[in-house]
Amino acid sequence: MTSTLLSLTALLTASALAAPAAGATPQNDRPVPAAGIPAGWEKVDGDDLAQLPGASDRQQSLTASGGDASGRSASVQADETSNLAVKSVRNGKFTSTEVNYAAPDTGVLRARSTNVTGAWEGFAFEWDEASQTFALKSLANNRYVAVEKNFTGATKNVLRARSTTAGGWERFELYQNEDLSLYAFRSTLNNLFVAMENSYTGPLQYTLRARSAEVTGSWEQFDLYGIDG
């Protein structure tokens, strides 16, 4: 019994020494996330995007095969504008601009391509230092991606490549989760994260919409791949 009590006393003493003091600073060098941003997600700026790990060979193979088995982001050139493909984690497909859709859905963004076949799946990420935001320009029709806040029903806040200039409707914040090596987009127009509508049916299945208050899971998670301009 004495031996057991001594062992228990030693264990409690060790636990007390290991526990941080009340009010102590947590041992975490990551900044506190902004309002509405889950822990582990940090805002990305133009320099961060330009400094993604280099893998120029993978950029070339991506166009032919849709990416390698690692599932990790390829490099982008250290330019003011980075040409990227956006892959949904939810369904594993690349985002395409539907330039052939009839109005009012012309240019809608859908995660529906298994490979990056060309300009349909390409987007130029343009960093604006003044607003600290990105604008996305579709390489398929040379139009900026806007959030259709005034649409109603199932298409409210849908993303469409339809603008010739980038204003408030076309501005996005980009966030990265380094542990997951994944990204999330938040529209500055409505402060909502972009989600991929996996449950939609018909021609709008897999549509991208700025409609989530938080990054709840794979619906709002994307991977980025560098592509040739």
N, C-alpha and C positions, 0 to 999 in steps of 0.2 A: 504493500500500500504506500509506504514511504517513497519507494522508487517511482511509483506511478505519479504521486503528487509532485515530486521533483521534476519529472519529465514534463508534466503539464505546466508547471511554473516556468520552466525554461522555454517552452513553446510560446507561452503568452508573452514573455519578456522579448523574445525574438520578434514576435509579431508587432509589438509596440514599437520596437526600434525600426522596423521596416516600414511602418505606416507613416505617410507624410503628416506633418504637423498641421493643425487646423489653420486654414487661411494661406497655406503654402502655395506657391505658384506651381501649376501642373507642369510636368516635364514633357512639354509638347511645343515644338518650335513652329507649328502651323498657326497662322492667324485665326482669330475667331471669325467664323463665317458670317457674312452679311445676313440681314433679315431675309428669311425665306430660303436661305441656302443651307442645305444639309451639311452636317459635319463631314469633312473629307473632301469637299468640293471647293476649289479656289478659282478665282477669276483669272482668265488668260488674256494677255495683251499681245500686241503685234510682235514684240520681240520673243515672247514665249512660244508663239506659234512658229516663228521662223527658226527656232532652235530645237525643234523636235529631233530625236535621234536620227542620224543619217543612215540611209539605206537606198542609194540611188539605183542599185540593181533591182531592188524590189519594186521601185516605181515603174520600171520597164516591164517586169513580169506581171504587175497588177493589171495592166491593160489587156494582157493576153489571157490571164487565168483567173482574175478576180481576187488575187491576194494569196499569201502563203498560209501555211498551217498555224503559224504562231498567233495570228489574230491581233498583232500589235501594230501600232501606227507607223507608217513609213515617214521618210523625211519630206520636208518642203524646203524650197529654196529660200534663202535669207533675203527676200525682197519685200517691198512694201505690200505687194499683193502675192498671196499664196494660192495656187491652184490645187484644190482638194476634191476628193470624192467623199461623200458622207454615207456611212453604212449604219443602218439601224441594228441595234443589238436585239431588238424584239423578234425580228424575222430573218435577220442575217442578210438583208438585201440592201443594195445601194439605191440612193435617192436619185430619181430621174425627173427632169422637167418635161411635162406633157404639153409640148408645143403644138401638137395636132388636136388637142381637145377644143371643142367648140366653146364659145362664150356662154356663161361667164367663168367657165373653169379653165380657160386657156392659160397654160403656163403653170398649172397646179403642180406642186411637188409631191411625189409618191415614192416610197421605198419599195420598188418592184423589180429591180434589175439584179440578176445573179452575178453579172460581171460589169466592169467598166468598159463599155464598148466604144465610147467616144465622148463628144461634147454633151450628150444627153445627161450624163452622170457627173459632169464637171462643174465646179463652182469656184469663182475667184473670191477669196476672202480679203476684203479691203479694210485695213485698219485705219481708224480716224483718231488721231491723237487728242484732238480737242474734246470730243465726246467720250473717248475711251470705249468705243464700240466698234463692232464689225458691220460691214454691209456685205451681203452675198450676191454676187452677180452670176447668173446662169451662163455657162459657156454655150448653151444650146441656142439661146435667142438674144444673148447680150442684154438681158434685162435684169434689174435688181429684184430681189425677193422681198415681197411686202406681206404684211399680216393683214388679212381682210377683216378688220374689226367690225365693219358694218354689214358683213354678210350675216345671214340668219340660219337657224336650224343646224344641220349637220356640217355645214361649211363655214360656220362662224369661226373667225380667226384662222382660217386655212392659209397656208403659205403659197403664194403665187409669184412667179417670176414675170412681172408685168410692168415695172417702173423704169423710166429712162434716167431718173436721178435718185439719189439716196437721201431721204429725209427721215422724219420720225417714224413713219410706217415701216421703214426698211432697216432699222437699226437693231442689232442684237448684241447681247453680252454672251461671251463664251466661257464656260467653266470646265475645269478638268478635275477628275479624280485620279490622282497619281497612283494610288494603290490598284485601281482597276484599269488604268490606262485608257479611260473612256472620257467622253465629253458630253456636255449638255448645253442647250441654247436657251436663252431667255430673251423674249421680245421686250424692248424698252417701251413699246407702245402700250402694252397692257400688263407688263411685269409678270407674264406667265411663261412657263417653260414649254418648249416644243415637244409634242408627243406624236408618236406614229400610231395611227388608228388601225390597229391590226384587226379589229372586230368589224370594221366597215365591210360592206359587200358591194359588188358591182364595180363601176369604173372609178369610184373614189376609195376603194379598198387600199389601205396602206398610206393614206393621205397624211401629210404632216400638218399639225395644227398647234398654235400657241394657246394652250388651254389648261395647263397643269400648274397648280400653285407651288408644287414642290417636285423634286426628283424622287418619284416613288419607286422606281425600278426600271426595268428594261424598256418600258414604253418611252421614257425620256432620255435614254442613254444611246449614244452614238459613238462610232469610231471614225477617225479621220485618216485618209490615205492621200499621200502626195501623188500627183499625176503630172504628166507633161502638159504644158500649156498649149 
